[in-house]
Amino acid sequence: MKKIIVLLLAVALTACSTPVTPTQPPVAAVVEPSATPVVVVQTVVVEASPAPTDVPPPTVVPPTVAPVVVTVVVEATQPAPAVTADGNAPIALDVALGKGVFTNMTMSGNAFTLRCAPRDITFNITTTNADIIDVVFYYRIVDFKRLYPKEWKAFGKMVADGSGNFTLTFTGEDVHPDWRIDGSWFEFQFVGLAKSGNVVDQSEKIEELVKYTYDCP
C-alpha cells in the first residue's frame, strides 16, 4: 500500500515539473474563390394589365328634355259670333248667351246702317219652354268708347210661329232718333213672356257684337 502511494506521488511530481506547451490559436479556414456564379433572385412587383374582358363603362348621356309648350287661352268678355264661309249665311250666337232658355239664336249680320246697305238685321231664336208664349226684343245704343250708354228700351214683340220659333227684323230707322250715334254698338236682349204677360226668363244681354253707323261702315 505504501508502495502504491509513493508511486502516485512520483507520477504527480513528474507531471508538475513538465513544462506546459502553449496552445496554438486555431487557424481560420481560408475560403478559396469558387468558379460557381452566385445567383441573386430579386422579386419585382409588376402591376397587372386590365383583362381583355374589362370594358370601360359607357358614357352617360343626359336624357333630352322635350320643350314645354304652354298654351294660354284668353276668354273674351263677350263670346264672338261664329264665322261662316258664306257671307249671306246667318251668324250663330253662342248658345251660352241663351242661358238655356233660348237656342238656335242667329242674326243675319253683325252690322247695319241708317242710310247705307245693309239697312236692317234679322234675328231668329227658338225656345223649348212651353210657358213662353211671346218674346219681347230689348235694345240699346252705346258709343264705341262706352262713354254714353243709352237705357235699355223695349222695341216690341217678335213674330211667333206657334212652335217655339221667333223672328224679328230691325232697321236702322227703328233706332230712336234721340239715341242714334254714328259709330256705336247695337246691343240687345230676348225676354220671354208667359200668356199672362209676366216675364218667364230671359237671355243674357248681348253686347258688342253688332255695329250701328249712319253711313256705310
Secondary structure by P-SEA (a helix, b strand, c coil): caaaaaaaaaaaaaaaaccccccccccccccccccbbbbbbbbbbbbbccccccccccccccccccbbbbbbbbbbcccccccccccccccccccccccccccccccccccccccccccbbbbbbccccccccbbbbbccccccccccccccccccccccccccbbbbbbccccccccccccccccccbbbbbcccccccccccccccccccccccc
